[in-house]
Amino acid sequence: MQRLTLYWQLTRFDKPIGILLLLWPTLAALWIASRGTPDIRLIVIFTLGTALMRAAGCAMNDYADRDFDRHVRRTAQRPLTAGKIAGWEALLVAALLALTAFGLILPLNRYTRALSVAAVLIAASYPYFKRFFAIPQAYLGIAFGFGIPMAFAAVQNQVPGTAWLLLLANVFWAVAYDTEYAMVDRDDDIKIGIRTSALTFGKYDVVAIMSCYAIYFALLTTVGIGLGLGRWFALGLLAALACSVYHYFLIRDRDRDRCFRAFRHNNWLGCFIFIGIVMDFALS
């Protein structure tokens, strides 16, 4: 039982914020791809698959960062870093979760299965981007948003331009919220030499975050206009925009705890966008 608890912590099932940040854009893509009438089977498959792949990614990330995390206050007591489980256990857990997620999509079309392989490769390689890429959060945005093209492929057996535009929007959103997250660890990351957007943006970090939010909303507005979405979608956008303004007041002084609160609050931002899409298709 104690081992299972450690695996639960390794995969961050005890901290579901990461699952939600992946899930909202994926579900939004399902609703858009199906014009508001997604198959319940697809909802279940993508919801479970998102949770499993996020968990697998966490295990893989902890394995890749095991020699760095012990120097970061926030991560020093993670099960692998603290020596409570072995490296091979983390890899095994990640592999089992990824295989289970792949098993979920086996009944879907070939295009979706091919994209799932790309999704696994992107998720597995993300932790190593922090070694050399100045803004690894952009790559994270691709990893966190890859459920978008997969959702379109599952529904339409193609990935239209709208899907790629939504994925691009997700990249800017991820850079915004994960820079807020990186601001929490800024001092530790400087010491150990990890590259993050918070360090790359430097004193312009707050400006960069708000600019990414602005581009994100501009891209979503473009998608909404192209799809003919109406007032409910607009209301969802306005509620999400209010969230981003609230985040500015949280992060402007760069207080660690308030930056972390801003990061976690992005769950509501993504939720409002999703609700706006669902309501627009249902009531317009």
Secondary structure, DSSP 8 states (H G I E B T S, - for coil): -HHHHHHHHHTTTT-THHHHHHHHHHHHHHHHHTTT---HHHHHHHHHHHHHHHHHHHHHHHHHTTTTGGGSTTTTTSTTTTTSS-HHHHHHHHHHHHHHHHHHHTTS-HHHHHHHHHHHHHHHHHHHHTTT-S-HHHHHHHHHHTHHHHHHHHHHSS--HHHHHHHHHHHHHHHHHHHHHHHHTHHHHHHHT---HHHHHGGGHHHHHHHHHHHHHHHHHHHHHHHT--HHHHHHHHHHHHHHHHHHHHHTT--HHHHHHHHHHHHHHHHHHHHHHHHHHHH-
